[in-house]
C-alpha cells in the first residue's frame, strides 16, 4: 500500500520515472532508497511562489535573455552579454540587476510557437495550446477554452494559502479585444 503522502507528490513525471525504472530492472523501493541517499542541499527550501514573466510584444529574446553571442551577425542580438550568478548563463548587458539574481531563475529557452501574430502566439504560450483556426489577431471576443498556466497551478494547489494565487500584472493585455488565455 502506498502512503497517502507519497500519492500527493506522485506526478506524471515521477510515474514515468518509475515505469522506466521498472523497465530497467529497478523497483520503487530501490528508487526511493537511492533518492534518500542523495545529499540534500543545505538550506534548500520548497518553492513557495513563481513569477512568470510574459512580455506581450516586449523586447526580443535576442535583446534580453537569449542573445546568442556566437551566432552569425545577422542572427545574434546587437548588445553584448554579461555573466550571471548562474554558472554558464549569459544575458544582455542591459540587465545587470537581473544577472545578480539568475541563480534563482528558471530560464526556459526551448519554448516556441509557429504563430506570426501576437494574439495567436500569446494564447499558445500561456495555455500550451494553439489558437483554434488560422494564425490571427482577434477583433471580436472569443471564449477561452483552455486555462492559463497560472490558473492551472492555482487549481492544482487549492489548499495553498495565498492572498492572490494568480494575477496578470500590471493589466490584462489586448489588441482590439481582451486576448483569451489570461483567466481560469
HUDAQUI-V156285 format. One record per residue. RES is the residue in one letter. PHI is phi as a letter, one per 30 degrees, with the letter a starting at -180 (none if undefined). Layout:
RES_PHI ; RES_PHI
This chain:
X_none ; X_d ; X_d ; X_d ; X_d ; X_d ; X_d ; X_d ; X_c ; X_d ; X_c ; X_e ; X_d ; X_d ; X_d ; X_d ; X_d ; X_d ; X_d ; X_d ; X_d ; X_d ; X_d ; X_d ; X_j ; X_c ; X_b ; X_e ; X_d ; X_d ; X_d ; X_d ; X_d ; X_d ; X_d ; X_d ; X_d ; X_d ; X_d ; X_d ; X_d ; X_d ; X_i ; X_d ; X_c ; X_d ; X_d ; X_c ; X_a ; X_b ; X_c ; X_c ; X_c ; X_b ; X_c ; X_d ; X_i ; X_d ; X_d ; X_d ; X_d ; X_d ; X_c ; X_b ; X_c ; X_b ; X_d ; X_h ; X_d ; X_c ; X_d ; X_e ; X_e ; X_d ; X_c ; X_d ; X_d ; X_d ; X_c ; X_d ; X_c ; X_b ; X_d ; X_b ; X_d ; X_c ; X_e ; X_i ; X_c ; X_b ; X_b ; X_d ; X_d ; X_d ; X_b ; X_d ; X_d ; X_d ; X_e ; X_d ; X_c ; X_d ; X_d ; X_c ; X_c ; X_c ; X_d ; X_c ; X_c ; X_c ; X_d ; X_a ; X_b ; X_c ; X_d ; X_c ; X_c ; X_e ; X_d ; X_d ; X_d ; X_d ; X_d ; X_d ; X_d ; X_c ; X_b ; X_i ; X_b ; X_d ; X_d ; X_d ; X_i ; X_d ; X_d ; X_a ; X_c ; X_c ; X_c ; X_b ; X_d ; X_b ; X_d ; X_c ; X_c ; X_b ; X_d ; X_d ; X_e ; X_d ; X_d ; X_d ; X_d ; X_d ; X_d ; X_d ; X_b ; X_d ; X_c ; X_d ; X_d ; X_a ; X_d ; X_b ; X_d ; X_a ; X_a ; X_c ; X_b ; X_d ; X_a ; X_d ; X_d ; X_a ; X_c ; X_c ; X_b ; X_d ; X_d ; X_d ; X_k ; X_c ; X_b ; X_d
